[in-house]
């Protein structure tokens, strides 16, 4: 089966991407598999200047999931471009830069700089992180702010496809999706983590120093599937699905409800070689299910 997928100006050798914040800058995982076998990677969120993130502890395990409040710790966009990007096999897979900023103007500045980097295939705009005190989810909960950021990035993105990453922490995710699509988003990515918390009954303390964190892992997959299903019927923009994917069966479920590609997040922490094995497992499962075309299978859910 031909595993290639093309959508929104992005062409991938297969529909498997890594989720931002779960795969470092890609190089950290090269001892577990060949990056070039993947459709692409989405690198850790990049800001104009380096960020130290939130105080520790920043991770807590939960049943079928994980809470994190890293706070977008990163080396800064220029360090990434100068020291990490040249080492990635960008000519063999897509390198997608994830952008974090505190204003539409900062997002635009990041987009302008990254649009000039030949190794970057697309820009993913994080308007949905729940673990920072400014920016992040605030942009993703207000349709007008989501549209303003999308427009600002599109103006400076050149020929790079712009992916807007949406939050499930809203009353109606289709409202935000319509705003981003109307403002020119080439692709939508959903979902980011769900807001949550964990506490210790013995110490009477929260398990995260930030108190509130983002829940990921298999526990959120039903929410992510619901969001992809709803958004795919609300807007005519390609979707990347993410949220709790831990098997090839999960990948097909997201494509069935309308996703063009998927991102793997928390499963990378459980088995660092998981995403590399997933490529072969997906191809075998497609053969077992008689699926010969992702275009034909996508959105074919029978209601």
Secondary structure, 3 states (H helix, E strand, C coil): CCCCEEECCEEECCCEEECCCCCCCCHHHCCCCCHHHCCEEECCCECCCCECCCCCCCEEEECCEEEECCCCCECCHHHHHHHHHHHCCCCCCEEEEEECCCCHHHHHHHHHHHCCCCCCCEEEEECCCCCCCCCCHHHHCCHHHHHHHHHHHHHHCCCCEEEEECCCCCCCHHHHHHHHHHCCCCEEEECCCEEECCEECCCCEECCCCCCEEEECHHHHHHHHHHHHHHHHHCCCEEEEECCCCCHHHHHHHHHCCCCEEEECCHHHHCCCHHHHHHHHHHHHHHHHCCCCHHHHCCCCCC
